[in-house]
Amino acid sequence: MGESALDRPVSRAFRLNWEKALYIVLISLALLTRLWGIGDRVQSHDESLHTKYSWDLYVGNGFRHTPLMHGPFLFHATALSYYIFGDNDTSARVVVALLGVAIVAFPWLLRRWLGRAGALVTSLLLLISPSIAYYSRYIRHDIPVIVWFLIALLGAISYLQEGRERWLAVMAGGVALMFCTKEVSFIYSAILGVFLVLAVLVRAALRADGRTRDVLMAGIVTIGLGLCILGLSLALRPAGETRLAWWGVAGAGLAGAAFSLTVVVAGIASARALAARWRAKRVGWPPAVLGLIVGWVVLGLLLTLLLPLLQAVGSCAGQPDGTASLIGCARASLAGQPPAGRVQVVMLALTLAGVGLLAAVWLLTTALPNERSFDLVIVLGTLCLPFLTPLLVHLAGSDPTDYGQPTITYSGAMLIAVVVLSAAVGLLWDLQRQSLGRRPWVWLTSASIFYAITVVLFTTVFTNGSGIATGFIGSLGYWLAQHDVKRGG
């Protein structure tokens, strides 16, 4: 087989082939187009807000995260840029500009999947893309969140191919930075998650017997068809039109119904396989797994029953006159507050659902040993789960953006419950991996990276405790409340 043109050396005096030379050219052009004169243009309204609050952090006035201005990463990074380069319009945009260069260079890391020529073409298209070039010279969150998603994607597909646990940590870091940058991270995580769930279903279909395999593959093809119809409907929708055409809605319904049916069939097939292994005495319930489930039930019931007391104590936490005064205030508050019945119902439902989830995860990890796509679903799902807590708060009839009493106590209790549930799922998955002789505490490592990044940034290095609420609850809660707000009109 002849040598590829990209492998031929540019010059015998240098160990530089044409592929590397072309990347050097593309990256050099990206540096030129992203950095040349970036301080000349006047700042827009959004840029003025981002630079102002970054400057406040830089001069020591602190920073308090608010979902109105998206995630805290941009403000911390810009403050660091001010510290290194001084405070001016150029240093305000240089972090985003350099990340824009990183986007152009990133296809180099994706050559295994795009192909060497395909990766070069992708880099060229990213270099000349008007929108990517424009936002790379603009201090906003768009470019950073794209870079973090690419890192998370690289971690996911590399783990699928290699199975090395370090790629799970890479994905966890990328997802954490996404959530600390912009709320579009929910959409990006959903896109990656749907792909991984479909990958699990495909793998399950390939392992199934003849009839089940045919049903699963037909379901997966139907899901793809429905999504294509939905996408075509969105692409052909007239400008300014907010409603989908009837056939677009039908495509979405078709995909949803096929997905539900496929999951049910896959679940039944897994249950049958597990039942056979159970009868053969090859699967059981280890004490550690039962301990996790019992521990979760105890915590869920305690939080449910103690919610009124927690709210009463929380409303009196600022009492300055000692323990006796605090107890008296809590008693009075407990006697006078309205019942937390709806919140307790949601908490009880969460507790019961958590038992089902833990049991299902253990059974699936037993039925799908060494399945890398399922590993990714567990890690990604458990890391994203706490950020979905506002949905429970809303379901309980409260406003996720209300940080006063009693809502903040209810939101805090639900957040604690969801974090503990996600940790229980992750540790249960870790236990199953260990039983198969694989590296222990992989989930714990990935979660440590995830929470180290999110907690440090949302709290501005532990100087803003309310950042836990505005980050984990407010990020989704605020933008759910903004759905009916018409901007720019």
N, C-alpha and C positions, 0 to 999 in steps of 0.2 A: 504493500500500500504506500502511495506516495506521501511525502511530507506536506502537511497543511501549510497554506500560504501564511497563516498567522504564526506558525512556528519558525518561519525563516528569520534568521537574524537580520537586523537593520544594518549592522556593520560587524565585521569579524573582530573589530577592536573592542566591542562592547557586547556583553551578554544580555542583549535587549532584542526581543523579537518584535514582529509587527503588531501583535496584539497589545503588548505592554506599551509600545510606542503610541498606539492610537488612544489608549486610555490616558496616557500622560497628556496628549494633545487635548482630549475632551475635558479633563480635569483642569488643565490650564485655562481653557476657554471658559469653563464654569467659574473659576476664580475671577477672571477678568470681567465677565458679564454680571456677576453677582456683587463684586466689591467696588467696581469703578464708579466713583461719584455717588456712593450710597448716602452720603451726608448732605447732598446738594438739595434734594427735594424737600419741600415743606411738609411737616407732619400732618397726617389726617387726624380726624377726631379720635378714632380708636387708638392710633399710635400715641397721641398726646396723653391718653389715660394710662397706657402701658408704661410709657417713659416716666410719667409723674410718680406713679406708685413704686416703680423700680428705683427711682431716685430717692424717694422717702426711705426705702430699705437701705440704700447705699449710704445715706448720711446718718443712719442710726435711729430713724423714727419708727422702725418696725414695719411689718406688713400683716394685714389681716385678710385672709382669703375670703372672697365672696364669689359665689357662682356667677354673678352678673358679669364678671370679667374673666370667666373660665378658670382654668387651673393655675396653680401657683408657680409652675416651673419657669415660665417666661420671665416673671418678675425676679426670681432668684438669679437666673442666668444673666439677665440684663444688669442687675446690681453688681454681679461679679465682673461683668465687662466694664462697667464704670470704674470699679476698683483697679482693674488692670490697665485700661486705656484712657481713663478720664471720662468725665461726663459731657458728651456732645452727641450730635445727631448720628455721626458715623459709628461710634461705639454702641449707641442704642440699637443699631440694626445689624451689627457685625455677627452676633451669635446666630441669628436667623439666616444671614447670608452664608455663613460657613456650613450650616446644616443643609442649606440649599445645594451647596457644592457636594455634600455627602450624598444627597439623593442622586445626583448625576453619577457619582462613583459607585453607588451601591450595587448595580447590576453585576459588577465584578464578582461579588459574593454569591450571585445567583446563577453562575455560568453552568453549574451541573444540571439545572432544570431548564434554563432558557437556551442553552447551547452557547458556544463562544461567540459565534456571529450574531445570534439573537440578543445576547447581552450587550454587545457593542451597539447594535441598532437601538436597543432600549435606552442606553446612555445618551446616544445622539438625540433621540426624541425628547428625553427629559431635559437635555441642554437647550433645545430650541423651543420647548413648550412655552407659549406666551404666559400662561397662568402660573406655571411653576417658576419661571424667571421673575415675574412681577412680584409674587408673594415671597420670593427669596430675598427681595430688597425692601421688605415691608415688615415692621415689627408687629407681627401677629402670631397666633398660635398654629396656623395652618401647616406650615412647613415642619416645625418640630414634631407635631403629632403624626405626620406621614413618616418621618424617619423612625419614630418609635414603633409604628405599626410594621414597617419593613423589618425591623430587628425582631419583633415578636414573630412575624411570619418566617423569617430565617430560622429562628429557634425551633418553630413547629415543624417545618418541612425537613430540617436537618435531623431532628429526632426521629421523624418517620423513616428516614433513610438509614441513619446510623444506629439509633437506639441508645446513644450516649446521654447519660443523665444531665450533663452540663448544659445541653441544649434546652432542657426544661427550665433551668435557671436563667438562661438567656431570654427565653420567652417570658418568664415571670418579670424580669427587669423591664423588658419592652412594654408589657401590659401596664405595669405600675407607672411608668413615665407617661403612657398614653392617658391614663386617668388623671394624672397630675398636670396635664396640658390642656385638654379640651374634651368637652362632653360628647363629641363625635366618636370618642373611644367606645361608647356603648354600641354604636353601629358597626364599627370595625371589629369589635369582639364578637358581635353576633354573626358577622360574615364568616369570620374564622371558625366560630363554633359550629355553625350550620355545616360548613365544609367537613369538619372533623366528625360530626355526628353521621353525616352521609357516608364518610369513610368507614366508620364503625359498622354501619348497616351493610355496606358493600362487602366488607370482610366477613360479616356474619352470614351474608347470602352465599358467599363462596364456600363457607364451611358447612352449610346446611345440606340436607338431602335433596333429592331431585325436585319434588313438588314444592317444598318450602323455598328452595332456591329460585325457582321460576317465579313464584309469587313475589318474593323480595325484589328480584331484579325488575319485574314489571312495575312494582311500586316505585322503585328508584327512577326508572325511565319516565314514569308518569309525573313524578315530582319535578324532574327537569323540564318536561313539556309544559307543565303549569307555570313554572317560573319564567320560561321563555315567553309564554303568552302574556304574563304580567309585565315583563320587561318591555315587550313590544308595545303594549298599551301605554306604558309610561313614556316611551320614546316618541310615540305618535300623538300624545295628548297636546291639544292646542295651548299656546302660551297664555298664561293667566287662568287656565281652567284648573280647578282644584279637585274635581271629581273624576274618578276613573270611568272609562266606558264599561258597558255591561260585560263585554267579553274579557276585559282586564280583571274585573271582579271575579268572573267565572274561572279565569286562570289561577287567581290566588286561591279560590276555594278548592279547585282541583288539586293544587299542590299541597294545601293544608290537609285535605282529606286523605290524599295518598300518603303523606308523611305519617299521619296518625295511624293509618292501616298498616303501614310498613313497620312502625315501631311496635304495634300490637303483635303482629305476626312474628317479628324478631324476638319479642318477649316470650311468646308462647314456645317458640323453638328453643330458646335458652332454658326455659322452665322444664321442658321435656328432657333436655340434655342433663340438666341438674338432677332431675328426678332419677334418671338412670344411674348417675354417679352416686346419688344418695343411697339407692338400693344396693349398690355395689360397695357401700361403706368407704367411698373415696372422697367424701366431702362432709364437713360438719361445721359446728359453730364453736370456734375456740373461745376460751374464757375471756380473752382480751377484747374480742368483738362484742360479746355479750355485755362486758363491762362498759364499753363505749355507749352501747344502746341504752343500758340502764342509767348511766350517768347523764346522758342527754335527757331522758325522761324526767329524772329528778330535777335537773336544772330548769327545764321547761315548766314543770309544774310549780316550782318555787317562784319563778319570775311571774307566772300567771297569778298565783295566789297573793303574792306580796306587792303587786303593782300599786294598789291604793296606798300602802304604807310607804313605798319608795317615793311616790309622788308627794306625800305629805312631808317626808323628810327633805326632799329636794326643794320644796317651796320654802322651807325654813332654814336652808343651809347657810344663809347670810346672817343669822342671828348672832349678835356679838356678845351676848351676856352669859355664855357658858352652857353647859350640858343641860341643866335644869330648864333653862329658858327654851332651849331647842326642843326638848321633850314636850313641854307645854304647848309650844307652837305647833308641833307635829300632831298632837292630840286634837287641838282645835281645828287644824286644817283637815284632818281625817274625818272629823265629824261634819264639817261644812261642805266638803267637796262633792260634786256629783259623782254617781257611780261610774266605774270604768268598765262597764259590762261589755261593750262592743270590742274594746281593746283586748279584754281578757279572752273573749271568744276567738279573736284572731290569734292570740298567743297560744291558746289551747289547740287550735287547728294547726298552727305551725309545729307544735310539739308532736302531734300525731303524724303529720306529714313527714317530719324529720325521722320518726321511727321507720316509716315506709321507705324513705330514701336510703337510710343506712342499711336496712336489710337488702334493698335492691342492689346497692353498690357492692355489698359483700358477695351476693349471689352472682352478679355480673363479672366481678373480678375473678371469681372461681370459674365461671363459664368461659371467660375470654382471657386466659392467662397469656402473658407476654404479648398482648395486643397493644401496639404502640399508639394507634389512633385513640383507643379508649383511655390510655394513660394521659394523653393530651386533653381529652374531654374532662377528665377528673381535675387536672391541675388548672386548666383555664376556667372551668366552671366554679371551682371552689374559691379561686381568687376574685372572680367577678361577683360572686353571690352577695357579699356584704354591700356592694354598691346598689343592689336592687332592693334594699330595705325600705326605701321610700314608697314602694308599691304596697307593702304591708301597712305602712303608716296611713297611706291614702285609703286603703281598704278598711282600716279601723275608723274612718271618718274624721281623721285629723289632717292638718296641713303640714307637710314635711318641711316647709320653710318657716314654720313657727318655732322659734327657739326659746319661747317662754314656757312657763308652767301652765298646765300639766303636760303639754305636748312633748316637751324636750325629754321629760322622764320616760314617757311612753316610747318615744323614738329611740332613746338610749337603751331601754330594756330590749326592744326588738333588735337593735343593732348587735348588742351583746349576744343575744340568742342566735342570730344568723351567723356571726363570726364563730361562735362555738360549734354550731352545726357544720359549717364549712370545714373547720379544723377536725371535727370528728370524722367526716367523710375522707379528708385527706389522710389522716392517721390510719384509718381503716384500710385504705388503699395501700399505704406504706406497709402495714402488717401483712397483707397478702403478698406483696412483693418480697418481703423478707422470707416468707414461708416457701417461696420459689427459689431462694438463694440469691436474690438480686440485692443490689446496694441498698442499705437501710436509710431511712429518714430523708428520702429524696424530696417528699412533699414539704417537710419541715424546712429544708434548705431553701426551696423555691419560695415558700411563704415568708420566710425571714427576709429574703431579698425584697419581696413585694411590699411588706409592711414597713421595712426600714426606709424605703423610698417614699411611700405614700404618707406615712405618719410624720416623717421629718419635714417634708415639703409642705403638707397641709397645715402643720403647726408652726411653720417658719422656725425650724430647729428648736422646737419645744417652748417657744415664747408666746404661742397663741393657742391655748387649749381648745377654744371654740372651733378651731379648724377641723377637729374631728367631726363635729356636727355638720359644719358647712361643706366638708369634703365628702364624707361617706353618706350623709343624708341629703344635703343641699344640692349636690351636683346634679343628680337626676330629679330631685324634687322641684328645684327652681325651674328647670326647663320643661318639666311636665306642666307646670302652672303657666308657662309662656306660650303654650300651643295656640291659645285663642287670641294672642296679642299680634296685631298686624303692624309690623315694623316698616318704616319708610313710607307709609301711606298717609 
